[in-house]
Amino acid sequence: MSAPDSNKESYKFKQYYVYLHPQRRIGSNLFLGIVFEHQRVFNLEYDRGRLFDKEDILGRNGYHISGLGLSFTFDTRNNAFSPSKGTMMQFWFDHFMPFMGSDYQYTSYTFDIRRFLRVYKDQILALQAYGLFTAGEVPLRSLAALGGANSMRGYYAGRFRDKNQGVLQAEYRVPVVGRIGVVGFAGIGNVGPELKDINFQCLKYSYGGGVRIALNKAEKLNLRLDYGLGQHSQGFYLQLGEAF
């Protein structure tokens, strides 16, 4: 699924999705959480005999999955919506098992590390390292997906899919006047069937800029308008809250 741009497969589907992640403080800036995920994919339509069939993509005829896991979080950020300082480090795993009604048995492992630095006055440098790794029988919609509004902007969500993913991205945030600010961002990342395949060969990159409009200055909740560019790809994003 991390093949060149000429190897694309379009498909349609319907989905029920439930994701629960309650957390409890267990110490200073430390949190323990429980992760529950349930997904049903059905009415999946694609061109028979092409990429999905040739690569024997699991779940291409529809499926159920249910999984349970744990999360560990260290968080010193001064704001959840738009931090100006602090660090967030989160790791979680989710195990999908037949006795919970899952058609496939596999485990996903995710880490998300974010760092926020005040560079000059109210100008902020935001950094993120993100990885998603899976082991076992991973169906189509649970494969690591590169792209979207929050990661590697410039590629549509899921443009590249595989069992493993690694992404590094940075964003520089500058207030301009009143409620208005601007940002510039860039990212690099890759997907691959094995950990060794996430390397500098065929590395994907994206970059772009955007405008921020503060809807609630006290809570630092921003309206985000971003334009991102990738390799032979682009995207415009209108969202509430920062990308990370």
Buried (B, 14 or more C-beta within 10 A) or exposed (E): BBEEEEEEBEEEBEEEEEEEBEBEEEEEBEBBBBBBBBBBBEEBEBEEEEBBEEEEBBBBEBBBBBBBBEBBBBBBBEBEBBBBEBBBBBBBBBBBBEEBEBBBBBBBBBBBBBBBEEEEEEBBBBBBBBBBBBEEBBBBBBBBBBBBBBBBBBBBBBBBBBBBBBBBBBBBBBBEEEBEBEBEBBBBBBBBBEEEBBEEEBEBBBBBBBBBEBBEEEEBBBBBBBBBBBEEBBBEBEBEBBBB
